[in-house]
Amino acid sequence: MITEARETLAAELADVGVPVWTEWPDKFVPPCVLLVPATGTYITSGGYGGQYVLALDVIAVTGRGSYDVVLPSLESLVERVLTYTADWSLSGVDSPSLVTVGGTEYLATVIHISKHVQE
């Protein structure tokens, strides 16, 4: 149920136009999207027997460049992710911030989503 929901979402996100990773890639090449278990609570009760709420974080990362170029690029990527996660509940989108990977800074944000899944 968990793996199936995550893999289905990853397949749907493949249409956002950048690589989608369900695990940290060996070679990090933005722009890309990382689909990972949510920070904090990952799975909660769905209220009925065999039903759960699965929480995932979609991390959208842009390529390098000046802020006035990468911010619109990140916003566009977030919009595409939101389109492909419309059947998930959106908890929020973090403010864009710089993240350092391998000594290089990239602009990124986290999109917090969740969905009822059945056992």
Legacy VTK file of the C-alpha trace (Angstrom):
# vtk DataFile Version 3.0
C-alpha trace
ASCII
DATASET POLYDATA
POINTS 119 float
0.000 0.000 0.000
2.744 2.526 0.943
5.231 1.576 -1.755
2.470 1.331 -4.355
1.147 4.828 -3.548
4.653 6.325 -3.634
5.589 4.581 -6.898
2.296 5.595 -8.527
2.910 9.217 -7.586
6.497 9.043 -8.854
5.223 7.737 -12.204
2.675 10.571 -12.410
5.312 13.165 -11.503
7.498 11.917 -14.373
5.498 14.303 -16.575
6.712 17.447 -14.724
9.650 17.650 -17.114
12.555 17.000 -14.734
13.986 13.790 -13.265
12.009 12.377 -10.323
13.894 10.454 -7.643
12.323 8.286 -4.935
15.678 7.982 -3.193
18.721 10.210 -2.981
20.494 9.836 -6.358
24.156 8.876 -6.627
24.686 11.844 -8.926
22.681 14.920 -8.018
21.832 16.953 -11.133
19.124 19.615 -10.729
16.601 20.630 -11.734
14.906 17.616 -10.234
12.233 16.414 -7.835
12.836 14.169 -4.838
9.884 12.197 -3.461
10.583 11.179 0.145
8.761 10.209 3.356
7.433 13.263 5.159
9.506 14.862 7.870
7.812 14.176 11.194
4.717 12.013 10.906
4.865 9.619 7.958
1.716 7.497 8.445
-1.334 8.107 10.631
-4.665 6.404 11.103
-7.223 7.071 8.410
-10.076 6.692 10.851
-11.361 3.349 9.550
-9.952 -0.165 9.751
-7.241 -0.705 7.163
-7.197 2.941 6.065
-4.206 5.210 6.667
-2.994 8.673 5.764
0.363 8.598 3.993
2.389 11.827 4.151
5.123 12.527 1.610
7.421 15.454 0.917
8.111 16.486 -2.647
11.376 18.415 -2.771
11.643 20.624 -5.848
15.175 21.748 -6.707
16.252 24.173 -9.428
19.498 24.441 -11.299
22.121 27.045 -10.514
21.867 30.657 -11.540
20.903 34.112 -10.403
17.968 34.411 -8.038
15.853 36.324 -10.566
16.160 33.349 -12.937
15.994 30.370 -10.571
13.054 31.641 -8.479
10.643 31.751 -11.469
12.025 28.355 -12.526
11.305 26.935 -9.070
7.825 28.467 -9.008
7.072 26.900 -12.383
8.269 23.508 -11.129
6.105 23.835 -7.996
3.068 24.647 -10.158
3.679 21.535 -12.276
4.063 19.369 -9.163
0.821 20.784 -7.735
-0.967 19.901 -10.986
0.147 16.264 -10.753
-0.650 15.984 -7.036
-4.160 17.441 -7.254
-5.644 14.187 -5.892
-3.422 14.489 -2.782
-4.123 16.849 0.140
-1.736 19.783 0.229
-0.489 20.728 3.707
1.687 23.559 2.441
4.729 24.617 0.478
7.809 25.837 2.354
9.384 29.150 1.426
12.160 28.697 -1.131
15.598 28.484 0.420
19.148 27.699 -0.554
20.329 24.134 0.014
23.908 22.979 -0.323
24.610 19.678 -2.064
28.205 18.656 -2.675
29.400 22.172 -1.931
27.051 23.780 -4.477
24.031 25.904 -3.542
20.644 25.343 -5.183
17.258 26.967 -4.635
14.708 24.440 -3.381
11.394 24.070 -1.585
9.399 21.293 0.039
5.807 20.535 -0.943
3.985 18.676 1.857
1.226 16.324 0.674
-0.806 13.450 2.089
-3.390 10.944 0.894
-5.690 8.277 2.295
-4.467 4.822 1.331
-6.197 1.505 1.880
-4.525 -1.637 3.191
LINES 1 120
119 0 1 2 3 4 5 6 7 8 9 10 11 12 13 14 15 16 17 18 19 20 21 22 23 24 25 26 27 28 29 30 31 32 33 34 35 36 37 38 39 40 41 42 43 44 45 46 47 48 49 50 51 52 53 54 55 56 57 58 59 60 61 62 63 64 65 66 67 68 69 70 71 72 73 74 75 76 77 78 79 80 81 82 83 84 85 86 87 88 89 90 91 92 93 94 95 96 97 98 99 100 101 102 103 104 105 106 107 108 109 110 111 112 113 114 115 116 117 118
